[in-house]
Amino acid sequence: MREKDAGFDYHRYRKLLAEAVDEPKRLALIGLLVEERARDRLEAQRAADWKALTVMTIAKVVGATRT
C-alpha cells in the first residue's frame, strides 16, 4: 500500500468528496486538488532552489579560502 504524503490530508479530501454530490461541488473539489498540488510543487521547487543557492554560496566561500 502507498504511504500517505505528509501534505495530503486524506480525511479532509474524503469529507469533501462525500459532500461533492453535484457537478459544481465535484468541479470545485477537482479545482481545489489541482490548486493545492500546484502550490505543493511550487513550494518544493522553491526549497530546491534555496538549497542549490546555499550550496553554491558555500562552494564560493570554501573556494575563496583555498586560493
Stockholm file with secondary structure:
# STOCKHOLM 1.0

chainA/1-67         MREKDAGFDYHRYRKLLAEAVDEPKRLALIGLLVEERARDRLEAQRAADWKALTVMTIAKVVGATRT
#=GR chainA/1-67 SS CCCCCTTCCHHHHHHHHHHCCSHHHHHHHHHHHHHHHHHHHHHHHHHHHHHHHHHHHHHHHHHHHHC
#=GC SS_cons        CCCCCTTCCHHHHHHHHHHCCSHHHHHHHHHHHHHHHHHHHHHHHHHHHHHHHHHHHHHHHHHHHHC
//
